[in-house]
């Protein structure tokens, strides 16, 4: 399988040498999960795209500090291209900003989260018809998150796959060609700790302390990566 990663942000200089980009972190996640895909990454804020998406089995949209509903020219161009891919029923995966932008392209409402920033390790209920974790098919899972925006209304034709009280639309799918998730399965503890410290004043000391204490607990990022593989390749993956 060949995957196109639309890499939608530039990391802070303090962490860029270690983590490179969200696209690179996503590749690392898939490798750790045993997903043997080939990847090409494209720097969308600088206008980089493949000559043709036809060369790829799946297109993945990463997170970003930008708003998915922004009028920034590069975000407008990304929405234009994603809308075309949706019309072609190209297989799409979206994480955080990508999850929101795809929903926006489908006519859903996206905006600031009513409860403020979602940060740290957060718990979600899995609602999908097939288990997220086949070896341990319980209905809850945990992922690392960092977002102030959310999908506020489910896109038309979408199936809600995960929710929480904080984030009622945490993951959704459309048939067999779109899967999106709000939290970050690719995040690791140290990077989440950096973001949490950066936004400490915004989230407040009590929320910061709780989130920081929970970062070292296990999360299900690799399970989500393997679910993405099964979603793209089919149930035998």
N, C-alpha and C positions, 0 to 999 in steps of 0.2 A: 504494500500500500504506500502511496505517495501523498504526503500532506503538505498543504500550503499554510503557513502561519502568517497571518496579518498581524504584525508586531506593532501595537498601537501606543507605545509610550517609550520614553527615554528615562532610564533610572537615574536617580540622584548620583552625582559623582562619588559620593562617599561609599556607595555600594556597587557601582557599575562594574568595577574591575572584578569583583567576586561573583556577581550574579549575571552580568552582561545585559540581559533584557528579560522581559516576561516571556518572550518566545523561547529563549534559551532555557529558562527555568521550566517551561512546559516540556521541552524536549527531554530534559533531565528527569522529569516526573515520569514520562512515558517509558524511558529506558529502565528506570527503577522498577516499574510495574511489569517489565518484560514484554512491552509492546514494540515489535520490530517494524516500525514504519521508517520511511525516509522522509526527511523534512527539508523544506526550503523556507527561509524567513524573509519577510519583506517589511521594510521600515515605512509604514504608511504616513506618519507625520511628515516625512520628507518626500512623499509622493511616489514611493517605490511599490510597484505591483508586478506580478508576472505578466509576460507578454500574452499568455492565455491561461485561463483557469482550467481549460480542457485537459491539461497535462496532469491534473490532480484528482485523486479519489475523494478528498475531503478538504475543506477550508476551515481553519480554526481562527477565531478572533480572540485576541488576548484582552487583558484588562488595560486600563489607562486612567490617568488622573483627570483626563478631559471628561466633559459631560457628553453623553451619547446624543443629546438633543441640541448640542452647541451649534452656533453658526460659523464656527471656525472653518475656513475653506477645506482643510484636509478632512475634517469630520464630515462635511457635506459630500465630499468626493467618495469617502468610504461608504456612506449611506447609499449613494447612487449605485455603487458597484455591488453592494450587498443586496439591494433591491433587485438588481438584475439576476444575481445568483439565486435568490428566492424564486423568482419567476421561472428559472430553469430547473428548479428542484434539485439544485446542487446540494450535496451533503454538507451541512454546516454544524460546527461546534462553537459555542460562545461561552466565554468566562467573564464574569463581572461586567465591565464595560461592554464586552462583546455580547453577553446575554441581554443587556439593556438595549444596545443598538439594534440588534436583530428584532427585538420586540417593537422598538420604535418604528422600524421599517415596515412592520406588519400592522401598524396602526394602533398599537397599544399605548397607554399612557405611561410615561416614565418621568420621574421627578425625584425631589429630595425625599429621603426616608422620613416618615413622620416622627420616628423616635430618635433621630439624629444618626451619628456615626455608628456603623456596625464594625466592631474591631475585635480581633483575637479569635479564640477558639469558640465556635458557636454550634449549638445543637439544632438538628433539623429532623423532621418526620419524613420518612420516605413513603410515597403514595403510589409508586409505580406498579404496574401489573406484574412485572418481573422483579426479583430481588436485586437490590444494589450490590449486596454482598452474598453471593450464592452459598458460600461456605458457612455463613452465619446470618441467615435471613431474618434479622430483626428489623423493626420498622423505624429505627433511629440511627443517625450517623452524625459525625462531627467533622467540621472543616474550619480552616482558618479564613478569616474574612477581613476585608478593609474596604468599606464603601460608605458614601453618604447619599448615593442615589439608589433607587430601586425601581423595578417594574411594578407599577401600581395597578394595572389591569391586565388580565391574561389575554394574549393575542387571540384573535378569532381562529378557531380550528385547533388551538393548542390544548394539550393535556397537561394538567398540573402534576408534576412528579415529586416535588418536595416543598415543604413549608416550615415555617416557625412562627411563633407569635410576633417576633421582631420583623421577620421577612416572610409575609404570606405567600409570595411567589418566588420561591428559592430555586426552583428548577422546573423546566417545562420541555415538552417535545411536540413536534408536529410530524405526524406519520413516521416515516423512517428516514427523514432527511434533515431534521433540525433537532439538536439537543443543546440546551443552554442551562448554565448554572451560575447563580449569583456569587457564592463564595469562591475561594481560590484553592482548588485541589493541588496546584503546583507550589504553593507557598511552603516554606520551611520555618522552623521556630525562630531562627536568628533573624531572618528577613522580616517576619511579622513583628518581632521585638523592636527592630529598627523603626518600622512604620508607627508602631504604638507609641514609642518614645517621641517621635516627631510630632505626633498629634495629641500629646498628653494633655495640653491645655484645652484643646477643643473637646475632648471626650470627658474631661472632668476627672478629678483624682480618684473618686470611688470606683468609677468604671475602669479607669486605667489600672488600678491595683488588682481588681478582680481579673481583668483580662490578662495582665502580666503573669499572675500566679498560675493561670491555666494553660499557658502556652506550651509548657513542657509535657502536657498530657497527650496521649496518642490521638491522631486524627485519621480520617479515612480518605486521604487524597489519592492513594494508590488504588483503592477500590473504585473511586470515581474514574480514574484513568482507564482501568480495565472495563468499566461499564461503557465508557466512550468507545473503546475498541470493539466491544460486542455490538454497540449501536451501529457503528460504521460498517463492520465486517459481516455482521449477522450473528445469530445465536451460537454458531459453532466456534466462534473465535475464542 
